[in-house]
Amino acid sequence: MNHKAIYALYPNVVTVDDGAGASDAQGNKVAIDEAAVAAWVDPDAYKYKRAAAYPSIVDQLDLLYHGGIDAWKAAITAVKEEFPK
C-alpha cells in the first residue's frame, strides 16, 4: 500500500495501517480507491531520480578542474534533461 499516495489523495487520513486500512483523526475508517492510489504519480519523483543521477561532488569538481565550466554545465544539463521537472 502506497502510504504517500494515500496521504496525498485523502487529506483527512491521519493513519494508514496495511492491515486495517486508513483512518481519520476520530478513528473512523476512510474508504480508499485502490485504483486511484495505484495510478498516483509522486510529483517529487524526478527529484530523487536526479539526485541519484548527478555525478558525485568529487567527480563534479574533477570535471570542473579538467574540463572547465562548460564541461560541468553539459554534464549537469544532461541529467536535468533526462529527468525534467
N, CA, C and O atoms as CSV, one atom per row, in Angstrom:
chain,resi,resn,atom,element,x,y,z
A,1,MET,N,N,0.852,-1.169,0.000
A,1,MET,CA,C,0.000,0.000,0.000
A,1,MET,C,C,0.903,1.240,0.000
A,1,MET,O,O,1.816,1.355,0.818
A,2,ASN,N,N,0.637,2.155,-0.920
A,2,ASN,CA,C,1.435,3.364,-1.068
A,2,ASN,C,C,0.926,4.435,-0.098
A,2,ASN,O,O,-0.033,5.147,-0.393
A,3,HIS,N,N,1.564,4.535,1.030
A,3,HIS,CA,C,1.125,5.463,2.073
A,3,HIS,C,C,1.201,6.913,1.613
A,3,HIS,O,O,0.304,7.706,1.899
A,4,LYS,N,N,2.267,7.258,0.903
A,4,LYS,CA,C,2.424,8.635,0.449
A,4,LYS,C,C,1.281,9.028,-0.479
A,4,LYS,O,O,0.778,10.148,-0.401
A,5,ALA,N,N,0.869,8.118,-1.353
A,5,ALA,CA,C,-0.247,8.391,-2.268
A,5,ALA,C,C,-1.544,8.569,-1.488
A,5,ALA,O,O,-2.339,9.453,-1.808
A,6,ILE,N,N,-1.767,7.752,-0.483
A,6,ILE,CA,C,-2.998,7.856,0.315
A,6,ILE,C,C,-3.048,9.202,1.031
A,6,ILE,O,O,-4.083,9.869,1.023
A,7,TYR,N,N,-1.941,9.605,1.648
A,7,TYR,CA,C,-1.916,10.894,2.342
A,7,TYR,C,C,-2.118,12.050,1.356
A,7,TYR,O,O,-2.750,13.050,1.697
A,8,ALA,N,N,-1.591,11.919,0.146
A,8,ALA,CA,C,-1.748,12.985,-0.848
A,8,ALA,C,C,-3.172,13.058,-1.383
A,8,ALA,O,O,-3.703,14.150,-1.590
A,9,LEU,N,N,-3.791,11.908,-1.606
A,9,LEU,CA,C,-5.133,11.865,-2.187
A,9,LEU,C,C,-6.246,12.080,-1.167
A,9,LEU,O,O,-7.327,12.557,-1.513
A,10,TYR,N,N,-5.980,11.726,0.091
A,10,TYR,CA,C,-7.000,11.815,1.143
A,10,TYR,C,C,-6.456,12.643,2.304
A,10,TYR,O,O,-5.897,12.085,3.248
A,11,PRO,N,N,-6.612,13.972,2.249
A,11,PRO,CA,C,-6.026,14.830,3.290
A,11,PRO,C,C,-6.603,14.615,4.687
A,11,PRO,O,O,-5.996,15.035,5.672
A,12,ASN,N,N,-7.774,13.963,4.788
A,12,ASN,CA,C,-8.365,13.714,6.104
A,12,ASN,C,C,-7.769,12.483,6.790
A,12,ASN,O,O,-8.029,12.253,7.971
A,13,VAL,N,N,-6.988,11.703,6.079
A,13,VAL,CA,C,-6.374,10.496,6.648
A,13,VAL,C,C,-5.190,10.898,7.518
A,13,VAL,O,O,-4.333,11.678,7.101
A,14,VAL,N,N,-5.154,10.353,8.735
A,14,VAL,CA,C,-4.032,10.633,9.642
A,14,VAL,C,C,-3.205,9.384,9.938
A,14,VAL,O,O,-2.041,9.493,10.323
A,15,THR,N,N,-3.794,8.191,9.763
A,15,THR,CA,C,-3.035,6.958,9.958
A,15,THR,C,C,-3.370,5.963,8.853
A,15,THR,O,O,-4.508,5.873,8.391
A,16,VAL,N,N,-2.353,5.225,8.448
A,16,VAL,CA,C,-2.529,4.171,7.453
A,16,VAL,C,C,-1.893,2.916,8.015
A,16,VAL,O,O,-0.722,2.910,8.393
A,17,ASP,N,N,-2.671,1.869,8.065
A,17,ASP,CA,C,-2.197,0.570,8.532
A,17,ASP,C,C,-2.471,-0.419,7.410
A,17,ASP,O,O,-3.609,-0.557,6.963
A,18,ASP,N,N,-1.426,-1.110,6.954
A,18,ASP,CA,C,-1.594,-2.038,5.835
A,18,ASP,C,C,-2.671,-3.083,6.093
A,18,ASP,O,O,-3.328,-3.533,5.155
A,19,GLY,N,N,-2.858,-3.467,7.325
A,19,GLY,CA,C,-3.858,-4.476,7.631
A,19,GLY,C,C,-5.239,-3.906,7.878
A,19,GLY,O,O,-6.238,-4.485,7.449
A,20,ALA,N,N,-5.306,-2.775,8.565
A,20,ALA,CA,C,-6.598,-2.205,8.960
A,20,ALA,C,C,-7.115,-1.147,8.009
A,20,ALA,O,O,-8.295,-0.804,8.079
A,21,GLY,N,N,-6.300,-0.622,7.134
A,21,GLY,CA,C,-6.726,0.428,6.219
A,21,GLY,C,C,-6.351,1.798,6.733
A,21,GLY,O,O,-5.390,1.953,7.485
A,22,ALA,N,N,-7.127,2.800,6.316
A,22,ALA,CA,C,-6.834,4.186,6.667
A,22,ALA,C,C,-7.896,4.729,7.617
A,22,ALA,O,O,-9.063,4.344,7.558
A,23,SER,N,N,-7.459,5.635,8.495
A,23,SER,CA,C,-8.373,6.222,9.474
A,23,SER,C,C,-8.176,7.727,9.522
A,23,SER,O,O,-7.098,8.242,9.227
A,24,ASP,N,N,-9.259,8.430,9.904
A,24,ASP,CA,C,-9.168,9.873,10.084
A,24,ASP,C,C,-8.814,10.181,11.536
A,24,ASP,O,O,-8.521,9.271,12.311
A,25,ALA,N,N,-8.842,11.457,11.904
A,25,ALA,CA,C,-8.431,11.879,13.247
A,25,ALA,C,C,-9.322,11.313,14.351
A,25,ALA,O,O,-8.869,11.141,15.483
A,26,GLN,N,N,-10.584,11.021,14.034
A,26,GLN,CA,C,-11.509,10.478,15.032
A,26,GLN,C,C,-11.467,8.948,15.073
A,26,GLN,O,O,-12.197,8.334,15.850
A,27,GLY,N,N,-10.626,8.333,14.251
A,27,GLY,CA,C,-10.523,6.876,14.233
A,27,GLY,C,C,-11.501,6.209,13.285
A,27,GLY,O,O,-11.577,4.980,13.246
A,28,ASN,N,N,-12.247,6.986,12.523
A,28,ASN,CA,C,-13.186,6.422,11.558
A,28,ASN,C,C,-12.437,5.905,10.336
A,28,ASN,O,O,-11.459,6.507,9.894
A,29,LYS,N,N,-12.901,4.793,9.800
A,29,LYS,CA,C,-12.300,4.229,8.590
A,29,LYS,C,C,-12.581,5.147,7.410
A,29,LYS,O,O,-13.672,5.705,7.288
A,30,VAL,N,N,-11.588,5.297,6.544
A,30,VAL,CA,C,-11.739,6.091,5.335
A,30,VAL,C,C,-11.656,5.129,4.156
A,30,VAL,O,O,-10.697,4.368,4.035
A,31,ALA,N,N,-12.672,5.167,3.282
A,31,ALA,CA,C,-12.682,4.307,2.101
A,31,ALA,C,C,-11.627,4.797,1.114
A,31,ALA,O,O,-11.585,5.976,0.763
A,32,ILE,N,N,-10.789,3.885,0.680
A,32,ILE,CA,C,-9.684,4.207,-0.223
A,32,ILE,C,C,-9.946,3.566,-1.583
A,32,ILE,O,O,-10.270,2.381,-1.669
A,33,ASP,N,N,-9.804,4.356,-2.640
A,33,ASP,CA,C,-9.922,3.854,-4.008
A,33,ASP,C,C,-8.547,3.327,-4.415
A,33,ASP,O,O,-7.642,4.104,-4.718
A,34,GLU,N,N,-8.399,2.016,-4.420
A,34,GLU,CA,C,-7.105,1.392,-4.717
A,34,GLU,C,C,-6.608,1.738,-6.115
A,34,GLU,O,O,-5.403,1.879,-6.323
A,35,ALA,N,N,-7.516,1.877,-7.071
A,35,ALA,CA,C,-7.114,2.219,-8.439
A,35,ALA,C,C,-6.511,3.618,-8.482
A,35,ALA,O,O,-5.514,3.846,-9.167
A,36,ALA,N,N,-7.111,4.551,-7.756
A,36,ALA,CA,C,-6.584,5.914,-7.713
A,36,ALA,C,C,-5.223,5.941,-7.022
A,36,ALA,O,O,-4.325,6.671,-7.441
A,37,VAL,N,N,-5.075,5.158,-5.982
A,37,VAL,CA,C,-3.795,5.094,-5.268
A,37,VAL,C,C,-2.721,4.490,-6.172
A,37,VAL,O,O,-1.587,4.967,-6.197
A,38,ALA,N,N,-3.077,3.449,-6.909
A,38,ALA,CA,C,-2.118,2.808,-7.806
A,38,ALA,C,C,-1.739,3.721,-8.968
A,38,ALA,O,O,-0.614,3.652,-9.463
A,39,ALA,N,N,-2.655,4.571,-9.408
A,39,ALA,CA,C,-2.405,5.456,-10.548
A,39,ALA,C,C,-1.681,6.737,-10.153
A,39,ALA,O,O,-1.185,7.456,-11.021
A,40,TRP,N,N,-1.612,7.034,-8.857
A,40,TRP,CA,C,-0.997,8.278,-8.398
A,40,TRP,C,C,0.489,8.292,-8.724
A,40,TRP,O,O,1.190,7.299,-8.524
A,41,VAL,N,N,0.961,9.427,-9.229
A,41,VAL,CA,C,2.373,9.601,-9.546
A,41,VAL,C,C,2.933,10.664,-8.610
A,41,VAL,O,O,2.396,11.768,-8.519
A,42,ASP,N,N,3.998,10.331,-7.929
A,42,ASP,CA,C,4.635,11.255,-6.987
A,42,ASP,C,C,5.193,12.454,-7.750
A,42,ASP,O,O,6.059,12.281,-8.607
A,43,PRO,N,N,4.716,13.671,-7.458
A,43,PRO,CA,C,5.218,14.841,-8.179
A,43,PRO,C,C,6.683,15.162,-7.863
A,43,PRO,O,O,7.305,15.946,-8.579
A,44,ASP,N,N,7.228,14.584,-6.827
A,44,ASP,CA,C,8.625,14.812,-6.468
A,44,ASP,C,C,9.554,13.700,-6.943
A,44,ASP,O,O,10.741,13.711,-6.616
A,45,ALA,N,N,9.038,12.743,-7.707
A,45,ALA,CA,C,9.844,11.596,-8.126
A,45,ALA,C,C,11.068,12.019,-8.930
A,45,ALA,O,O,12.133,11.414,-8.809
A,46,TYR,N,N,10.916,13.057,-9.753
A,46,TYR,CA,C,12.051,13.491,-10.566
A,46,TYR,C,C,13.217,13.952,-9.687
A,46,TYR,O,O,14.375,13.805,-10.077
A,47,LYS,N,N,12.928,14.502,-8.519
A,47,LYS,CA,C,13.989,14.978,-7.632
A,47,LYS,C,C,14.876,13.830,-7.171
A,47,LYS,O,O,16.100,13.953,-7.138
A,48,TYR,N,N,14.250,12.721,-6.817
A,48,TYR,CA,C,15.012,11.567,-6.332
A,48,TYR,C,C,15.836,10.955,-7.450
A,48,TYR,O,O,16.979,10.549,-7.238
A,49,LYS,N,N,15.249,10.888,-8.653
A,49,LYS,CA,C,15.971,10.331,-9.801
A,49,LYS,C,C,17.141,11.219,-10.187
A,49,LYS,O,O,18.226,10.729,-10.500
A,50,ARG,N,N,16.915,12.537,-10.164
A,50,ARG,CA,C,18.005,13.471,-10.474
A,50,ARG,C,C,19.139,13.347,-9.476
A,50,ARG,O,O,20.307,13.266,-9.858
A,51,ALA,N,N,18.799,13.332,-8.213
A,51,ALA,CA,C,19.832,13.271,-7.175
A,51,ALA,C,C,20.700,12.029,-7.336
A,51,ALA,O,O,21.912,12.079,-7.126
A,52,ALA,N,N,20.077,10.922,-7.708
A,52,ALA,CA,C,20.840,9.683,-7.895
A,52,ALA,C,C,21.687,9.724,-9.166
A,52,ALA,O,O,22.727,9.069,-9.233
A,53,ALA,N,N,21.259,10.483,-10.173
A,53,ALA,CA,C,21.951,10.505,-11.460
A,53,ALA,C,C,23.095,11.511,-11.521
A,53,ALA,O,O,24.008,11.360,-12.333
A,54,TYR,N,N,23.054,12.534,-10.672
A,54,TYR,CA,C,24.134,13.528,-10.700
A,54,TYR,C,C,25.464,12.866,-10.318
A,54,TYR,O,O,25.502,11.964,-9.481
A,55,PRO,N,N,26.556,13.330,-10.948
A,55,PRO,CA,C,27.867,12.825,-10.511
A,55,PRO,C,C,28.135,13.254,-9.068
A,55,PRO,O,O,27.576,14.239,-8.588
A,56,SER,N,N,28.988,12.509,-8.395
A,56,SER,CA,C,29.344,12.877,-7.024
A,56,SER,C,C,30.037,14.236,-7.030
A,56,SER,O,O,30.507,14.692,-8.072
A,57,ILE,N,N,30.099,14.870,-5.888
A,57,ILE,CA,C,30.759,16.169,-5.777
A,57,ILE,C,C,32.226,16.054,-6.199
A,57,ILE,O,O,32.754,16.941,-6.868
A,58,VAL,N,N,32.871,14.975,-5.811
A,58,VAL,CA,C,34.272,14.762,-6.186
A,58,VAL,C,C,34.399,14.715,-7.705
A,58,VAL,O,O,35.290,15.345,-8.276
A,59,ASP,N,N,33.503,13.964,-8.364
A,59,ASP,CA,C,33.561,13.869,-9.824
A,59,ASP,C,C,33.227,15.207,-10.484
A,59,ASP,O,O,33.812,15.558,-11.509
A,60,GLN,N,N,32.293,15.949,-9.901
A,60,GLN,CA,C,31.964,17.260,-10.459
A,60,GLN,C,C,33.144,18.225,-10.351
A,60,GLN,O,O,33.438,18.964,-11.291
A,61,LEU,N,N,33.811,18.213,-9.208
A,61,LEU,CA,C,34.978,19.090,-9.048
A,61,LEU,C,C,36.110,18.686,-9.986
A,61,LEU,O,O,36.811,19.543,-10.525
A,62,ASP,N,N,36.285,17.396,-10.178
A,62,ASP,CA,C,37.306,16.910,-11.101
A,62,ASP,C,C,36.970,17.349,-12.535
A,62,ASP,O,O,37.853,17.758,-13.289
A,63,LEU,N,N,35.700,17.260,-12.895
A,63,LEU,CA,C,35.252,17.684,-14.209
A,63,LEU,C,C,35.478,19.185,-14.398
A,63,LEU,O,O,35.900,19.620,-15.469
A,64,LEU,N,N,35.202,19.964,-13.373
A,64,LEU,CA,C,35.452,21.406,-13.431
A,64,LEU,C,C,36.940,21.709,-13.639
A,64,LEU,O,O,37.309,22.557,-14.452
A,65,TYR,N,N,37.763,21.014,-12.903
A,65,TYR,CA,C,39.203,21.259,-12.980
A,65,TYR,C,C,39.769,20.873,-14.344
A,65,TYR,O,O,40.532,21.631,-14.943
A,66,HIS,N,N,39.391,19.686,-14.832
A,66,HIS,CA,C,39.971,19.172,-16.075
A,66,HIS,C,C,39.219,19.616,-17.325
A,66,HIS,O,O,39.828,19.776,-18.382
A,67,GLY,N,N,37.913,19.816,-17.223
A,67,GLY,CA,C,37.130,20.137,-18.414
A,67,GLY,C,C,36.606,21.559,-18.460
A,67,GLY,O,O,36.154,22.025,-19.506
A,68,GLY,N,N,36.663,22.248,-17.339
A,68,GLY,CA,C,36.180,23.621,-17.303
A,68,GLY,C,C,34.688,23.693,-17.008
A,68,GLY,O,O,33.999,22.681,-16.887
A,69,ILE,N,N,34.222,24.928,-16.898
A,69,ILE,CA,C,32.833,25.166,-16.512
A,69,ILE,C,C,31.862,24.658,-17.571
A,69,ILE,O,O,30.773,24.194,-17.234
A,70,ASP,N,N,32.238,24.738,-18.837
A,70,ASP,CA,C,31.334,24.299,-19.901
A,70,ASP,C,C,31.115,22.786,-19.865
A,70,ASP,O,O,30.001,22.320,-20.106
A,71,ALA,N,N,32.152,22.025,-19.570
A,71,ALA,CA,C,32.010,20.566,-19.458
A,71,ALA,C,C,31.133,20.207,-18.257
A,71,ALA,O,O,30.307,19.297,-18.329
A,72,TRP,N,N,31.321,20.927,-17.160
A,72,TRP,CA,C,30.499,20.685,-15.970
A,72,TRP,C,C,29.039,21.009,-16.261
A,72,TRP,O,O,28.148,20.232,-15.917
A,73,LYS,N,N,28.788,22.165,-16.899
A,73,LYS,CA,C,27.420,22.550,-17.243
A,73,LYS,C,C,26.768,21.514,-18.156
A,73,LYS,O,O,25.587,21.205,-18.000
A,74,ALA,N,N,27.525,20.983,-19.099
A,74,ALA,CA,C,26.987,19.977,-20.023
A,74,ALA,C,C,26.578,18.711,-19.262
A,74,ALA,O,O,25.533,18.129,-19.551
A,75,ALA,N,N,27.386,18.288,-18.301
A,75,ALA,CA,C,27.070,17.085,-17.522
A,75,ALA,C,C,25.823,17.295,-16.675
A,75,ALA,O,O,24.972,16.408,-16.593
A,76,ILE,N,N,25.709,18.446,-16.053
A,76,ILE,CA,C,24.548,18.735,-15.212
A,76,ILE,C,C,23.296,18.891,-16.067
A,76,ILE,O,O,22.229,18.396,-15.703
A,77,THR,N,N,23.421,19.574,-17.195
A,77,THR,CA,C,22.286,19.769,-18.096
A,77,THR,C,C,21.778,18.439,-18.635
A,77,THR,O,O,20.570,18.256,-18.788
A,78,ALA,N,N,22.678,17.513,-18.925
A,78,ALA,CA,C,22.261,16.195,-19.420
A,78,ALA,C,C,21.375,15.477,-18.406
A,78,ALA,O,O,20.390,14.842,-18.783
A,79,VAL,N,N,21.717,15.573,-17.138
A,79,VAL,CA,C,20.900,14.940,-16.098
A,79,VAL,C,C,19.553,15.638,-15.997
A,79,VAL,O,O,18.519,14.981,-15.875
A,80,LYS,N,N,19.559,16.971,-16.047
A,80,LYS,CA,C,18.306,17.714,-15.950
A,80,LYS,C,C,17.378,17.419,-17.130
A,80,LYS,O,O,16.158,17.370,-16.973
A,81,GLU,N,N,17.968,17.225,-18.310
A,81,GLU,CA,C,17.150,16.897,-19.482
A,81,GLU,C,C,16.603,15.469,-19.426
A,81,GLU,O,O,15.502,15.195,-19.904
A,82,GLU,N,N,17.388,14.564,-18.835
A,82,GLU,CA,C,16.947,13.177,-18.704
A,82,GLU,C,C,15.796,13.052,-17.705
A,82,GLU,O,O,14.912,12.215,-17.885
A,83,PHE,N,N,15.800,13.877,-16.654
A,83,PHE,CA,C,14.762,13.854,-15.617
A,83,PHE,C,C,14.166,15.254,-15.463
A,83,PHE,O,O,14.464,15.942,-14.487
A,84,PRO,N,N,13.326,15.686,-16.415
A,84,PRO,CA,C,12.759,17.042,-16.343
A,84,PRO,C,C,11.755,17.192,-15.211
A,84,PRO,O,O,11.227,16.214,-14.683
A,85,LYS,N,N,11.508,18.452,-14.857
A,85,LYS,CA,C,10.517,18.760,-13.819
A,85,LYS,C,C,9.132,18.446,-14.319
A,85,LYS,O,O,8.156,18.636,-13.593
